[in-house]
Amino acid sequence: MSLDFDDNKDFCRGILELDETIRFVGKVDSGKVVSFVRRASPLLDDELSNMAHYQASHKANMEEMFDGQLGQTDWMITSKEQVKLITLFLDDGLLILSTEPDCNHDQLINKIKKLNIKI
Amino acid sequence: MNVLTATDTELFDKLCQKILELDSKIRFAGVISEMGKIISSSEKKGIKPILDKPELEMLFMEVALRVRMRHQFDRKLGVVDYTVSKRKRLVVMSFPYRNCILYATTEKDTNVDSITQKISELIRSPELIES
């Protein structure tokens, strides 16, 4: 079941409140960011930000090429000098997060799973 | 990338072997060129490969393509330390290494943080690879 805009906003806000190291939470559906919340000022301008979100969807599609052999993807992390980029594969789209680089991603993913979100 | 010397490939062979020795959960370690060609690899003894050769070649091309895509944000977000994909059957990791990509897979029930730290330390310390 897909959520409407307000539900998605609440959903993202609920995730943001889980951990102080989270900078940004977005929900992606069919390649588009349908809702997002942020704590910190963005590192990317709008144009680069849109490209980053598009890339997250594109990478998710590329991951599907090997689902048969390697199994479906639960989550992906790219750790960079300034941020960690986390993508969680949900039943109804993607959850994309950026966090501070020192975020304990294992702990964060476990916290998100405890919200009864099916990953 | 620069032309590889015999010393480079020898070093890559040692690196792949050392990575397998870091943790019993590591299944495979390989060095891939930025064009997605495998240069060197080691596989844990006794495991059954999940992908056949053509599938692996396609996967490495895809890994190389993604690494290129990620460079677009380096100026604002910093360079990539590593990437990890947790899948139902295994965990896939990649690390920038010299002008190449270090690719590794582990069992699905792996402590990802611990292994990424061990591999990062190893590739930052050539003396550890030679030891």
gemmi code that builds the backbone of each chain (N, CA, C; Angstrom):
import gemmi

chains = {
    "A": [
        ("MET", (0.849, -1.197, 0.000), (0.000, 0.000, 0.000), (0.882, 1.244, 0.000)),
        ("SER", (0.645, 2.178, -0.928), (1.493, 3.360, -0.928), (0.901, 4.442, -0.017)),
        ("LEU", (1.793, 5.265, 0.551), (1.376, 6.299, 1.490), (1.102, 7.591, 0.740)),
        ("ASP", (0.213, 8.458, 1.283), (0.038, 9.749, 0.636), (1.131, 10.699, 1.140)),
        ("PHE", (1.099, 11.951, 0.617), (2.201, 12.879, 0.890), (2.422, 13.089, 2.388)),
        ("ASP", (1.345, 13.354, 3.135), (1.489, 13.631, 4.570), (2.021, 12.417, 5.315)),
        ("ASP", (1.512, 11.246, 4.934), (1.993, 10.017, 5.581), (3.485, 9.829, 5.322)),
        ("ASN", (3.887, 10.094, 4.075), (5.301, 9.952, 3.728), (6.161, 10.936, 4.510)),
        ("LYS", (5.662, 12.153, 4.687), (6.401, 13.180, 5.435), (6.565, 12.725, 6.895)),
        ("ASP", (5.483, 12.221, 7.476), (5.547, 11.727, 8.857), (6.499, 10.543, 8.955)),
        ("PHE", (6.430, 9.701, 7.956), (7.298, 8.524, 7.908), (8.773, 8.966, 7.911)),
        ("CYS", (9.106, 9.934, 7.041), (10.489, 10.428, 6.959), (10.884, 11.109, 8.276)),
        ("ARG", (9.958, 11.885, 8.849), (10.255, 12.587, 10.098), (10.529, 11.575, 11.215)),
        ("GLY", (9.748, 10.507, 11.230), (9.935, 9.445, 12.241), (11.319, 8.826, 12.139)),
        ("ILE", (11.787, 8.636, 10.911), (13.132, 8.068, 10.704), (14.197, 9.083, 11.152)),
        ("LEU", (13.996, 10.350, 10.771), (14.981, 11.394, 11.108), (15.202, 11.474, 12.620)),
        ("GLU", (14.127, 11.267, 13.368), (14.227, 11.382, 14.828), (14.907, 10.190, 15.485)),
        ("LEU", (15.175, 9.160, 14.713), (15.794, 7.963, 15.293), (17.239, 8.179, 15.717)),
        ("ASP", (17.921, 9.078, 15.018), (19.358, 9.185, 15.256), (19.847, 10.590, 14.892)),
        ("GLU", (20.634, 11.148, 15.781), (21.096, 12.535, 15.565), (22.091, 12.674, 14.421)),
        ("THR", (22.661, 11.565, 13.999), (23.646, 11.670, 12.908), (22.976, 11.717, 11.529)),
        ("ILE", (21.647, 11.546, 11.484), (20.959, 11.591, 10.177), (20.825, 13.042, 9.719)),
        ("ARG", (21.247, 13.322, 8.495), (21.159, 14.664, 7.927), (19.901, 14.825, 7.069)),
        ("PHE", (19.550, 13.754, 6.358), (18.472, 13.838, 5.342), (17.780, 12.481, 5.247)),
        ("VAL", (16.465, 12.505, 5.112), (15.708, 11.272, 4.848), (14.757, 11.544, 3.691)),
        ("GLY", (14.735, 10.688, 2.701), (13.825, 10.863, 1.576), (13.168, 9.549, 1.212)),
        ("LYS", (11.950, 9.646, 0.727), (11.254, 8.456, 0.243), (11.188, 8.562, -1.274)),
        ("VAL", (11.612, 7.522, -1.956), (11.632, 7.525, -3.425), (10.635, 6.489, -3.924)),
        ("ASP", (9.798, 6.908, -4.846), (8.815, 5.999, -5.428), (8.877, 6.167, -6.947)),
        ("SER", (9.055, 5.081, -7.659), (9.157, 5.105, -9.127), (10.178, 6.144, -9.599)),
        ("GLY", (11.308, 6.206, -8.924), (12.404, 7.077, -9.350), (12.276, 8.527, -8.923)),
        ("LYS", (11.192, 8.887, -8.234), (11.020, 10.283, -7.822), (10.990, 10.398, -6.304)),
        ("VAL", (11.586, 11.484, -5.788), (11.516, 11.729, -4.352), (10.111, 12.249, -4.052)),
        ("VAL", (9.322, 11.464, -3.331), (7.932, 11.864, -3.068), (7.827, 12.655, -1.768)),
        ("SER", (8.832, 12.531, -0.910), (8.821, 13.301, 0.329), (10.209, 13.266, 0.953)),
        ("PHE", (10.553, 14.342, 1.679), (11.842, 14.318, 2.383), (11.809, 15.268, 3.565)),
        ("VAL", (12.694, 15.030, 4.504), (12.933, 15.966, 5.612), (14.448, 16.040, 5.792)),
        ("ARG", (14.918, 17.173, 6.301), (16.355, 17.275, 6.532), (16.623, 17.984, 7.852)),
        ("ARG", (17.770, 17.653, 8.450), (18.174, 18.294, 9.697), (19.258, 19.346, 9.434)),
        ("ALA", (20.145, 19.023, 8.521), (21.319, 19.879, 8.303), (21.187, 20.616, 6.979)),
        ("SER", (21.966, 21.686, 6.817), (21.954, 22.384, 5.537), (22.580, 21.472, 4.480)),
        ("PRO", (22.012, 21.497, 3.260), (22.454, 20.535, 2.248), (23.888, 20.769, 1.779)),
        ("LEU", (24.586, 19.673, 1.490), (25.946, 19.769, 0.943), (25.904, 19.950, -0.571)),
        ("LEU", (24.798, 19.502, -1.181), (24.674, 19.588, -2.634), (23.637, 20.644, -3.001)),
        ("ASP", (23.847, 21.342, -4.117), (22.810, 22.269, -4.583), (21.662, 21.446, -5.199)),
        ("ASP", (20.585, 22.130, -5.574), (19.388, 21.419, -6.040), (19.679, 20.505, -7.224)),
        ("GLU", (20.489, 21.032, -8.144), (20.748, 20.269, -9.372), (21.490, 18.963, -9.054)),
        ("LEU", (22.564, 19.091, -8.250), (23.346, 17.900, -7.902), (22.521, 16.961, -7.022)),
        ("SER", (21.711, 17.565, -6.188), (20.864, 16.778, -5.305), (19.893, 15.915, -6.118)),
        ("ASN", (19.272, 16.532, -7.122), (18.359, 15.775, -7.994), (19.103, 14.638, -8.686)),
        ("MET", (20.332, 14.944, -9.106), (21.111, 13.924, -9.796), (21.445, 12.774, -8.837)),
        ("ALA", (21.775, 13.126, -7.588), (22.105, 12.097, -6.593), (20.898, 11.197, -6.337)),
        ("HIS", (19.700, 11.810, -6.272), (18.498, 11.014, -6.040), (18.200, 10.120, -7.246)),
        ("TYR", (18.404, 10.694, -8.429), (18.205, 9.896, -9.638), (19.180, 8.709, -9.648)),
        ("GLN", (20.431, 8.988, -9.260), (21.440, 7.918, -9.232), (21.058, 6.820, -8.257)),
        ("ALA", (20.504, 7.218, -7.109), (20.098, 6.212, -6.114), (19.079, 5.255, -6.729)),
        ("SER", (18.122, 5.817, -7.496), (17.112, 4.968, -8.150), (17.744, 4.111, -9.235)),
        ("HIS", (18.638, 4.740, -9.983), (19.284, 4.032, -11.085), (20.121, 2.857, -10.547)),
        ("LYS", (20.858, 3.125, -9.466), (21.676, 2.058, -8.867), (20.784, 0.936, -8.344)),
        ("ALA", (19.648, 1.320, -7.793), (18.716, 0.307, -7.289), (18.240, -0.584, -8.433)),
        ("ASN", (17.971, 0.040, -9.596), (17.561, -0.761, -10.759), (18.681, -1.687, -11.220)),
        ("MET", (19.914, -1.172, -11.179), (21.059, -1.989, -11.596), (21.227, -3.180, -10.647)),
        ("GLU", (20.986, -2.943, -9.371), (21.095, -4.026, -8.385), (20.173, -5.188, -8.751)),
        ("GLU", (18.998, -4.849, -9.310), (17.994, -5.882, -9.593), (18.466, -6.881, -10.645)),
        ("MET", (19.452, -6.465, -11.462), (19.955, -7.373, -12.505), (20.446, -8.691, -11.932)),
        ("PHE", (20.950, -8.661, -10.694), (21.562, -9.857, -10.119), (20.734, -10.446, -8.974)),
        ("ASP", (19.491, -10.007, -8.859), (18.637, -10.506, -7.772), (18.486, -12.023, -7.813)),
        ("GLY", (18.362, -12.577, -9.023), (18.150, -14.017, -9.161), (19.270, -14.822, -8.537)),
        ("GLN", (20.507, -14.405, -8.794), (21.655, -15.171, -8.321), (22.080, -14.773, -6.905)),
        ("LEU", (22.108, -13.475, -6.618), (22.678, -12.998, -5.348), (21.611, -12.721, -4.284)),
        ("GLY", (20.360, -12.770, -4.705), (19.285, -12.423, -3.772), (18.995, -10.932, -3.832)),
        ("GLN", (17.797, -10.566, -3.405), (17.413, -9.149, -3.440), (18.300, -8.336, -2.493)),
        ("THR", (18.402, -7.042, -2.783), (19.216, -6.169, -1.932), (18.354, -5.648, -0.776)),
        ("ASP", (18.914, -5.740, 0.436), (18.237, -5.156, 1.610), (18.622, -3.683, 1.741)),
        ("TRP", (19.909, -3.421, 1.667), (20.374, -2.035, 1.780), (21.740, -1.869, 1.122)),
        ("MET", (22.050, -0.612, 0.797), (23.367, -0.260, 0.231), (23.911, 0.941, 1.006)),
        ("ILE", (25.207, 0.958, 1.174), (25.848, 2.104, 1.834), (27.029, 2.558, 0.993)),
        ("THR", (27.130, 3.855, 0.795), (28.350, 4.426, 0.241), (28.933, 5.334, 1.313)),
        ("SER", (30.119, 4.993, 1.781), (30.761, 5.808, 2.810), (31.742, 6.757, 2.138)),
        ("LYS", (31.489, 8.060, 2.314), (32.366, 9.080, 1.729), (33.006, 9.885, 2.848)),
        ("GLU", (33.957, 10.739, 2.488), (34.652, 11.534, 3.510), (33.685, 12.381, 4.336)),
        ("GLN", (32.701, 13.008, 3.655), (31.812, 13.955, 4.330), (30.491, 13.361, 4.797)),
        ("VAL", (30.064, 12.276, 4.178), (28.747, 11.696, 4.505), (28.733, 10.186, 4.270)),
        ("LYS", (27.737, 9.554, 4.872), (27.383, 8.192, 4.455), (26.048, 8.287, 3.741)),
        ("LEU", (25.943, 7.630, 2.599), (24.679, 7.586, 1.852), (24.104, 6.184, 1.998)),
        ("ILE", (22.911, 6.101, 2.527), (22.304, 4.792, 2.803), (21.012, 4.677, 1.993)),
        ("THR", (20.842, 3.558, 1.307), (19.605, 3.288, 0.569), (19.005, 2.003, 1.110)),
        ("LEU", (17.777, 2.062, 1.566), (17.083, 0.865, 2.027), (15.984, 0.529, 1.031)),
        ("PHE", (15.909, -0.726, 0.680), (14.925, -1.180, -0.302), (13.655, -1.591, 0.444)),
        ("LEU", (12.597, -0.836, 0.233), (11.326, -1.128, 0.886), (10.390, -1.827, -0.096)),
        ("ASP", (9.309, -2.345, 0.425), (8.309, -2.986, -0.446), (7.745, -2.005, -1.468)),
        ("ASP", (7.621, -0.724, -1.050), (6.950, 0.247, -1.927), (7.890, 1.385, -2.339)),
        ("GLY", (9.138, 1.076, -2.551), (10.076, 2.102, -3.019), (11.390, 2.055, -2.266)),
        ("LEU", (12.046, 3.216, -2.245), (13.363, 3.292, -1.594), (13.304, 4.322, -0.480)),
        ("LEU", (14.088, 4.066, 0.555), (14.290, 5.061, 1.597), (15.750, 5.486, 1.468)),
        ("ILE", (15.985, 6.779, 1.211), (17.369, 7.224, 1.056), (17.727, 8.144, 2.226)),
        ("LEU", (18.895, 7.923, 2.773), (19.341, 8.721, 3.913), (20.754, 9.213, 3.657)),
        ("SER", (21.051, 10.409, 4.148), (22.461, 10.771, 4.261), (22.710, 11.062, 5.728)),
        ("THR", (23.865, 10.650, 6.199), (24.190, 10.777, 7.624), (25.585, 11.361, 7.772)),
        ("GLU", (25.909, 11.723, 9.004), (27.288, 12.111, 9.275), (28.177, 10.887, 9.027)),
        ("PRO", (29.458, 11.105, 8.687), (30.302, 9.951, 8.354), (30.536, 8.989, 9.522)),
        ("ASP", (30.375, 9.496, 10.764), (30.616, 8.603, 11.915), (29.350, 7.871, 12.357)),
        ("CYS", (28.304, 7.910, 11.540), (27.053, 7.211, 11.889), (27.309, 5.704, 11.996)),
        ("ASN", (26.770, 5.099, 13.047), (26.831, 3.638, 13.158), (25.686, 3.064, 12.321)),
        ("HIS", (25.993, 2.715, 11.079), (24.913, 2.350, 10.146), (24.228, 1.044, 10.527)),
        ("ASP", (24.993, 0.098, 11.105), (24.359, -1.168, 11.518), (23.271, -0.894, 12.557)),
        ("GLN", (23.658, -0.054, 13.532), (22.711, 0.288, 14.604), (21.487, 1.032, 14.036)),
        ("LEU", (21.756, 1.962, 13.131), (20.662, 2.742, 12.542), (19.705, 1.851, 11.748)),
        ("ILE", (20.257, 0.954, 10.947), (19.404, 0.070, 10.140), (18.557, -0.811, 11.064)),
        ("ASN", (19.157, -1.268, 12.164), (18.381, -2.065, 13.126), (17.251, -1.249, 13.745)),
        ("LYS", (17.533, 0.029, 14.040), (16.481, 0.893, 14.600), (15.335, 1.042, 13.597)),
        ("ILE", (15.687, 1.203, 12.321), (14.647, 1.368, 11.285), (13.833, 0.075, 11.155)),
        ("LYS", (14.528, -1.062, 11.227), (13.811, -2.349, 11.129), (12.819, -2.514, 12.268)),
        ("LYS", (13.194, -1.983, 13.443), (12.294, -2.126, 14.599), (10.996, -1.319, 14.441)),
        ("LEU", (10.969, -0.424, 13.456), (9.731, 0.326, 13.196), (8.736, -0.511, 12.394)),
        ("ASN", (9.100, -1.790, 12.237), (8.250, -2.709, 11.471), (8.180, -2.363, 9.986)),
        ("ILE", (9.268, -1.791, 9.500), (9.336, -1.513, 8.070), (9.920, -2.754, 7.426)),
        ("LYS", (9.262, -3.261, 6.424), (9.749, -4.470, 5.785), (10.859, -4.122, 4.795)),
        ("ILE", (12.074, -4.638, 5.077), (13.218, -4.380, 4.201), (13.563, -5.668, 3.471)),
    ],
    "B": [
        ("MET", (43.942, 3.595, -17.187), (44.863, 3.451, -16.073), (46.268, 3.204, -16.591)),
        ("ASN", (47.261, 3.406, -15.747), (48.636, 3.143, -16.140), (48.810, 1.650, -16.423)),
        ("VAL", (49.825, 1.344, -17.263), (50.092, -0.057, -17.577), (50.554, -0.760, -16.307)),
        ("LEU", (50.009, -1.947, -16.095), (50.370, -2.690, -14.883), (51.679, -3.421, -15.087)),
        ("THR", (52.507, -3.404, -14.073), (53.762, -4.138, -14.132), (53.568, -5.489, -13.439)),
        ("ALA", (54.561, -6.355, -13.615), (54.500, -7.664, -12.940), (54.477, -7.470, -11.429)),
        ("THR", (55.161, -6.412, -10.957), (55.172, -6.129, -9.513), (53.769, -5.765, -9.025)),
        ("ASP", (53.044, -4.992, -9.854), (51.674, -4.621, -9.484), (50.800, -5.868, -9.342)),
        ("THR", (50.845, -6.710, -10.351), (49.946, -7.879, -10.314), (50.344, -8.829, -9.181)),
        ("GLU", (51.639, -8.880, -8.894), (52.090, -9.713, -7.767), (51.519, -9.145, -6.462)),
        ("LEU", (51.575, -7.813, -6.346), (51.034, -7.156, -5.153), (49.529, -7.404, -5.044)),
        ("PHE", (48.818, -7.316, -6.167), (47.365, -7.526, -6.153), (47.035, -8.973, -5.740)),
        ("ASP", (47.836, -9.916, -6.255), (47.610, -11.323, -5.871), (47.760, -11.493, -4.362)),
        ("LYS", (48.818, -10.864, -3.822), (49.052, -10.971, -2.374), (47.921, -10.310, -1.592)),
        ("LEU", (47.481, -9.147, -2.098), (46.399, -8.427, -1.422), (45.143, -9.295, -1.353)),
        ("CYS", (44.775, -9.906, -2.486), (43.552, -10.731, -2.508), (43.668, -11.889, -1.520)),
        ("GLN", (44.850, -12.490, -1.483), (45.064, -13.609, -0.556), (44.983, -13.134, 0.892)),
        ("LYS", (45.590, -11.978, 1.174), (45.578, -11.417, 2.542), (44.146, -11.103, 2.983)),
        ("ILE", (43.357, -10.613, 2.044), (41.970, -10.268, 2.398), (41.204, -11.520, 2.815)),
        ("LEU", (41.417, -12.612, 2.089), (40.730, -13.853, 2.470), (41.136, -14.297, 3.872)),
        ("GLU", (42.387, -13.989, 4.249), (42.879, -14.400, 5.570), (42.346, -13.509, 6.699)),
        ("LEU", (41.770, -12.352, 6.345), (41.303, -11.420, 7.382), (40.131, -11.962, 8.189)),
        ("ASP", (39.262, -12.719, 7.501), (38.041, -13.164, 8.173), (37.492, -14.388, 7.432)),
        ("SER", (37.081, -15.371, 8.190), (36.602, -16.618, 7.569), (35.298, -16.425, 6.795)),
        ("LYS", (34.618, -15.293, 7.025), (33.361, -15.047, 6.320), (33.582, -14.481, 4.912)),
        ("ILE", (34.818, -14.091, 4.607), (35.076, -13.516, 3.276), (35.170, -14.651, 2.250)),
        ("ARG", (34.371, -14.540, 1.193), (34.298, -15.597, 0.178), (35.230, -15.331, -0.999)),
        ("PHE", (35.336, -14.060, -1.367), (36.022, -13.732, -2.622), (36.655, -12.357, -2.493)),
        ("ALA", (37.837, -12.186, -3.078), (38.461, -10.858, -3.172), (39.056, -10.726, -4.562)),
        ("GLY", (38.842, -9.580, -5.196), (39.385, -9.378, -6.535), (39.740, -7.924, -6.769)),
        ("VAL", (40.722, -7.700, -7.620), (41.055, -6.334, -8.039), (40.565, -6.175, -9.475)),
        ("ILE", (39.774, -5.123, -9.693), (39.153, -4.880, -10.999), (39.707, -3.574, -11.558)),
        ("SER", (39.943, -3.530, -12.846), (40.394, -2.276, -13.458), (39.224, -1.294, -13.511)),
        ("GLU", (39.540, -0.028, -13.764), (38.459, 0.966, -13.825), (37.537, 0.734, -15.012)),
        ("MET", (37.956, -0.142, -15.944), (37.083, -0.498, -17.064), (36.279, -1.774, -16.774)),
        ("GLY", (36.441, -2.317, -15.585), (35.638, -3.478, -15.188), (36.243, -4.829, -15.517)),
        ("LYS", (37.545, -4.841, -15.839), (38.204, -6.118, -16.139), (38.876, -6.645, -14.878)),
        ("ILE", (38.758, -7.951, -14.664), (39.378, -8.538, -13.476), (40.886, -8.650, -13.713)),
        ("ILE", (41.669, -8.200, -12.728), (43.128, -8.244, -12.845), (43.682, -9.365, -11.990)),
        ("SER", (43.090, -9.523, -10.811), (43.604, -10.517, -9.877), (42.469, -10.934, -8.951)),
        ("SER", (42.464, -12.175, -8.509), (41.400, -12.591, -7.578), (41.797, -13.821, -6.780)),
        ("SER", (41.144, -13.996, -5.649), (41.290, -15.204, -4.826), (39.925, -15.580, -4.291)),
        ("GLU", (39.699, -16.866, -4.196), (38.404, -17.343, -3.719), (38.635, -18.296, -2.555)),
        ("LYS", (37.765, -18.219, -1.575), (37.891, -19.115, -0.424), (37.772, -20.563, -0.895)),
        ("LYS", (38.626, -21.414, -0.344), (38.611, -22.820, -0.764), (37.303, -23.490, -0.322)),
        ("GLY", (36.794, -24.340, -1.198), (35.643, -25.161, -0.819), (34.284, -24.524, -1.030)),
        ("ILE", (34.242, -23.261, -1.480), (32.920, -22.662, -1.689), (32.478, -22.863, -3.138)),
        ("LYS", (31.179, -22.890, -3.313), (30.636, -23.043, -4.663), (30.336, -21.644, -5.197)),
        ("PRO", (30.969, -21.245, -6.310), (30.709, -19.891, -6.841), (29.227, -19.694, -7.174)),
        ("ILE", (28.717, -18.526, -6.855), (27.303, -18.240, -7.118), (27.110, -17.812, -8.571)),
        ("LEU", (28.100, -17.073, -9.103), (27.983, -16.569, -10.478), (28.955, -17.309, -11.382)),
        ("ASP", (28.546, -17.539, -12.630), (29.479, -18.129, -13.589), (30.329, -17.005, -14.208)),
        ("LYS", (31.274, -17.376, -15.075), (32.243, -16.399, -15.588), (31.578, -15.222, -16.332)),
        ("PRO", (30.649, -15.496, -17.293), (30.024, -14.345, -17.981), (29.247, -13.442, -17.026)),
        ("GLU", (28.597, -14.042, -16.022), (27.846, -13.230, -15.054), (28.790, -12.365, -14.225)),
        ("LEU", (29.926, -12.970, -13.843), (30.916, -12.203, -13.067), (31.446, -11.032, -13.879)),
        ("GLU", (31.729, -11.300, -15.169), (32.248, -10.230, -16.032), (31.250, -9.075, -16.115)),
        ("MET", (29.967, -9.438, -16.206), (28.938, -8.404, -16.286), (28.854, -7.631, -14.958)),
        ("LEU", (28.958, -8.362, -13.866), (28.897, -7.723, -12.549), (30.064, -6.746, -12.360)),
        ("PHE", (31.243, -7.147, -12.787), (32.421, -6.272, -12.620), (32.293, -5.008, -13.477)),
        ("MET", (31.717, -5.166, -14.660), (31.475, -3.981, -15.501), (30.517, -3.030, -14.793)),
        ("GLU", (29.513, -3.609, -14.174), (28.518, -2.796, -13.477), (29.160, -2.090, -12.278)),
        ("VAL", (30.016, -2.811, -11.548), (30.700, -2.210, -10.397), (31.558, -1.032, -10.861)),
        ("ALA", (32.289, -1.232, -11.952), (33.160, -0.170, -12.468), (32.341, 1.046, -12.908)),
        ("LEU", (31.199, 0.784, -13.532), (30.328, 1.873, -13.987), (29.823, 2.684, -12.794)),
        ("ARG", (29.435, 1.998, -11.743), (28.931, 2.694, -10.550), (30.005, 3.531, -9.885)),
        ("VAL", (31.222, 2.983, -9.843), (32.326, 3.731, -9.232), (32.514, 5.050, -9.981)),
        ("ARG", (32.404, 4.991, -11.305), (32.535, 6.224, -12.107), (31.424, 7.208, -11.787)),
        ("MET", (30.206, 6.688, -11.656), (29.064, 7.564, -11.352), (29.278, 8.292, -10.023)),
        ("ARG", (29.850, 7.589, -9.066), (30.010, 8.168, -7.722), (30.997, 9.329, -7.699)),
        ("HIS", (31.949, 9.323, -8.640), (32.964, 10.387, -8.651), (32.350, 11.771, -8.869)),
        ("GLN", (31.131, 11.814, -9.447), (30.505, 13.110, -9.746), (30.335, 13.972, -8.503)),
        ("PHE", (30.233, 13.337, -7.340), (29.948, 14.097, -6.120), (31.172, 14.236, -5.211)),
        ("ASP", (32.316, 13.808, -5.692), (33.517, 13.811, -4.843), (33.865, 15.202, -4.318)),
        ("ARG", (33.703, 16.223, -5.179), (34.125, 17.568, -4.791), (33.310, 18.075, -3.593)),
        ("LYS", (32.036, 17.741, -3.556), (31.160, 18.226, -2.473), (31.091, 17.260, -1.292)),
        ("LEU", (31.142, 15.970, -1.571), (30.912, 14.985, -0.499), (32.177, 14.244, -0.073)),
        ("GLY", (33.273, 14.529, -0.769), (34.513, 13.817, -0.453), (34.602, 12.512, -1.229)),
        ("VAL", (35.779, 11.919, -1.217), (35.977, 10.691, -1.997), (35.338, 9.503, -1.265)),
        ("VAL", (35.105, 8.445, -2.027), (34.470, 7.250, -1.462), (35.495, 6.451, -0.657)),
        ("ASP", (35.092, 6.054, 0.558), (35.922, 5.130, 1.345), (35.596, 3.686, 0.950)),
        ("TYR", (34.302, 3.391, 0.911), (33.875, 2.047, 0.513), (32.383, 2.065, 0.198)),
        ("THR", (31.920, 1.020, -0.476), (30.478, 0.824, -0.646), (30.146, -0.623, -0.255)),
        ("VAL", (28.957, -0.795, 0.282), (28.510, -2.132, 0.701), (27.075, -2.329, 0.242)),
        ("SER", (26.779, -3.502, -0.320), (25.392, -3.889, -0.601), (25.091, -5.152, 0.181)),
        ("LYS", (24.074, -5.070, 1.019), (23.664, -6.264, 1.775), (22.550, -6.933, 0.991)),
        ("ARG", (22.821, -8.146, 0.522), (21.828, -8.891, -0.242), (21.325, -10.086, 0.563)),
        ("LYS", (20.303, -10.726, 0.041), (19.721, -11.867, 0.768), (20.711, -13.025, 0.897)),
        ("ARG", (21.570, -13.203, -0.116), (22.451, -14.374, -0.088), (23.888, -14.054, 0.297)),
        ("LEU", (24.302, -12.804, 0.138), (25.663, -12.431, 0.529), (25.801, -10.914, 0.644)),
        ("VAL", (26.996, -10.491, 1.051), (27.292, -9.057, 1.150), (28.380, -8.745, 0.126)),
        ("VAL", (28.182, -7.657, -0.619), (29.114, -7.250, -1.670), (29.774, -5.932, -1.254)),
        ("MET", (31.082, -5.844, -1.375), (31.794, -4.626, -0.963), (32.734, -4.171, -2.069)),
        ("SER", (32.944, -2.853, -2.175), (33.998, -2.375, -3.075), (34.726, -1.203, -2.437)),
        ("PHE", (36.009, -1.107, -2.743), (36.870, -0.071, -2.172), (37.717, 0.507, -3.303)),
        ("PRO", (37.915, 1.819, -3.326), (38.882, 2.339, -4.299), (40.286, 1.872, -3.894)),
        ("TYR", (41.043, 1.404, -4.852), (42.394, 0.930, -4.525), (43.333, 1.305, -5.665)),
        ("ARG", (44.264, 2.205, -5.373), (45.128, 2.781, -6.406), (44.226, 3.277, -7.538)),
        ("ASN", (44.498, 2.884, -8.799), (43.575, 3.309, -9.867), (42.537, 2.239, -10.171)),
        ("CYS", (42.418, 1.303, -9.264), (41.541, 0.158, -9.511), (40.433, 0.095, -8.461)),
        ("ILE", (39.737, -1.022, -8.452), (38.648, -1.240, -7.487), (38.919, -2.576, -6.807)),
        ("LEU", (38.859, -2.558, -5.512), (38.941, -3.811, -4.786), (37.526, -4.276, -4.500)),
        ("TYR", (37.200, -5.477, -4.930), (35.844, -6.016, -4.798), (35.898, -7.241, -3.896)),
        ("ALA", (34.987, -7.348, -2.963), (34.975, -8.513, -2.073), (33.546, -8.935, -1.786)),
        ("THR", (33.352, -10.235, -1.568), (32.040, -10.709, -1.113), (32.229, -11.491, 0.176)),
        ("THR", (31.201, -11.436, 1.019), (31.244, -12.168, 2.288), (29.930, -12.923, 2.463)),
        ("GLU", (29.919, -13.810, 3.446), (28.660, -14.475, 3.791), (27.665, -13.412, 4.258)),
        ("LYS", (26.378, -13.747, 4.208), (25.350, -12.737, 4.519), (25.339, -12.347, 6.001)),
        ("ASP", (25.736, -13.285, 6.891), (25.698, -12.999, 8.329), (27.067, -12.497, 8.799)),
        ("THR", (27.476, -11.403, 8.214), (28.814, -10.860, 8.469), (28.719, -9.576, 9.278)),
        ("ASN", (29.722, -9.327, 10.110), (29.819, -8.016, 10.758), (30.456, -7.062, 9.742)),
        ("VAL", (29.599, -6.334, 9.050), (30.044, -5.499, 7.932), (31.061, -4.449, 8.386)),
        ("ASP", (30.762, -3.788, 9.505), (31.652, -2.729, 10.005), (33.061, -3.257, 10.238)),
        ("SER", (33.125, -4.404, 10.898), (34.424, -4.978, 11.248), (35.226, -5.303, 9.981)),
        ("ILE", (34.559, -5.910, 8.995), (35.293, -6.306, 7.779), (35.693, -5.093, 6.943)),
        ("THR", (34.824, -4.100, 6.840), (35.214, -2.915, 6.054), (36.418, -2.219, 6.711)),
        ("GLN", (36.424, -2.200, 8.045), (37.575, -1.579, 8.740), (38.857, -2.361, 8.487)),
        ("LYS", (38.763, -3.682, 8.589), (39.969, -4.516, 8.383), (40.517, -4.340, 6.962)),
        ("ILE", (39.607, -4.353, 5.978), (40.066, -4.219, 4.584), (40.630, -2.813, 4.347)),
        ("SER", (39.956, -1.791, 4.902), (40.448, -0.412, 4.720), (41.857, -0.266, 5.299)),
        ("GLU", (42.064, -0.845, 6.479), (43.405, -0.763, 7.101), (44.445, -1.454, 6.223)),
        ("LEU", (44.072, -2.608, 5.686), (45.022, -3.377, 4.870), (45.412, -2.605, 3.603)),
        ("ILE", (44.419, -2.025, 2.920), (44.785, -1.362, 1.662), (45.507, -0.037, 1.891)),
        ("ARG", (45.397, 0.497, 3.118), (46.144, 1.731, 3.427), (47.585, 1.426, 3.840)),
        ("SER", (47.893, 0.163, 4.085), (49.210, -0.202, 4.635), (49.895, -1.246, 3.763)),
        ("PRO", (50.587, -0.803, 2.716), (51.236, -1.768, 1.816), (52.176, -2.728, 2.550)),
        ("GLU", (52.767, -2.267, 3.682), (53.691, -3.150, 4.407), (52.946, -4.364, 4.971)),
        ("LEU", (51.668, -4.202, 5.269), (50.877, -5.333, 5.782), (50.631, -6.357, 4.670)),
        ("ILE", (50.495, -5.860, 3.431), (50.252, -6.774, 2.305), (51.507, -7.598, 2.034)),
        ("GLU", (52.647, -6.958, 2.156), (53.922, -7.630, 1.860), (54.352, -8.567, 2.973)),
        ("SER", (53.809, -8.365, 4.189), (54.332, -9.126, 5.343), (53.944, -10.600, 5.267)),
    ],
}
model = gemmi.Model(1)
for chain_id, residues in chains.items():
    chain = gemmi.Chain(chain_id)
    for i, (resn, *xyz) in enumerate(residues, 1):
        res = gemmi.Residue()
        res.name, res.seqid = resn, gemmi.SeqId(i, " ")
        for name, pos in zip(("N", "CA", "C"), xyz):
            atom = gemmi.Atom()
            atom.name, atom.element = name, gemmi.Element(name[0])
            atom.pos, atom.b_iso = gemmi.Position(*pos), 0.0
            res.add_atom(atom)
        chain.add_residue(res)
    model.add_chain(chain)
structure = gemmi.Structure()
structure.add_model(model)
structure.setup_entities()
